[in-house]
Amino acid sequence: MIKDLKLYMTDRIINANKVIIVPHNKPDFDAIGSAAGITLIAKKFKKESRIIVNDNIDTINNGARVIIEGLDNSKDLVINNDTYRIIKDKNDLFVLTDVNTHELISISDLLIPKNTIVIDHHDLSKDCVECDYRYIDTKASSASEIITKLLCNFKIKIPSDIATYLLAGIHLDTARLSKNTSSETFKIISKLLDSKADVNRVSEFFVEDFYSDRKVQNLVNRLDVSHYTIGTIIADENELVESVELAKAADYSLRYGLDAVFALGRIDDDTISISSRSHGKVNVGEVMKEFDGGGHQYSGAAKIKDASIEEVGAKLKKLLKNPYYIS
């Protein structure tokens, strides 16, 4: 229950030195939007907060980068691991948002399980972070939906800019409100609009960079539908791609009447990434668990070390003979 989360966070924040907010690596709109929302809770209790972003800023999605740079006092609020090591305190409270697995965060070695709260809308992975309190709501559209509901429970006034960031997070994880929504999602959106969320600015966040869009379309051109109504996109072994490009290619391909799409490619010399998207009939998160990843029925991801594209693609296609349809 969201009220239980509110009560727990109240107690822990009051007794914390600082609130350290940890979104997943290469944060997207949902991760950074929900992180910005959590700063308001820390502010309510007059506690310092910091958001950990350990990535090179140039590797982060353009829109998410605009949000990071637009946060008040962003140079002090958003810090990397090295800076946190200098200011860390044993009484810091860690709040993970939009993530529950060690692999997707950079600060695992600094977490203190008894001082850690996880807030996420993805199923638990095999590599889930040890924590004192875990709030997982897989029925929520996004972490931004959860955090907005939490802010409402705290009766915190949401500034227009952060309301806009939270709305962007919901738009991202629902493919512009076309999937994974509920009546609760639209109630939350209404609350954000009441807080003067800027719909036009959200639309601007989603304007595609021409060259990035070309890469996504080239991946879509590799779409293969050979398992029921499930598609696979397999990038060339010698081509490096971004995880976000794989996610966009999978999302885009759903418009062809497919129930699910899995896109895989090499993101660095040692790592292959899989991004999966579904309209909900196929639990793609369960498939990703077979690669030690995770997610939920609408969205999933995994990263595989020291393997070839051919090996991972063959394993994926073999798994899809059992299509994980939800009865």
Buried (B, 14 or more C-beta within 10 A) or exposed (E): EBEEBBEBBBEBBEEBBBBBBBBBBBBBBBBBBBBBBBBBBBBBBEBBBBBBBBEEEEEBBEBBBBBBEBBEEBEEBBBBBEBBEEEBEEEBBBBBBBBBBBBBBBBBEBBBEEBBBBBBBBBBBEBBBEBBBBBBBBEBBBBBBBBBBBBBBBEBEBBEBBBBBBBBBBBBBBBEEEBBBEEBBEEBBEBBEEBEBBBEBBEEBEEEEEEBBEBBEBBBEBBEBEBBBBBBBBBEEEEEBBBBBBBBBBBBBBEEEBBBBBBBBBBEEEEBBBBBBBBBBBBBBBBBBBBBBBBBBBBBBBBBEEBEBEEBBEBBBEBBEEBBEEE
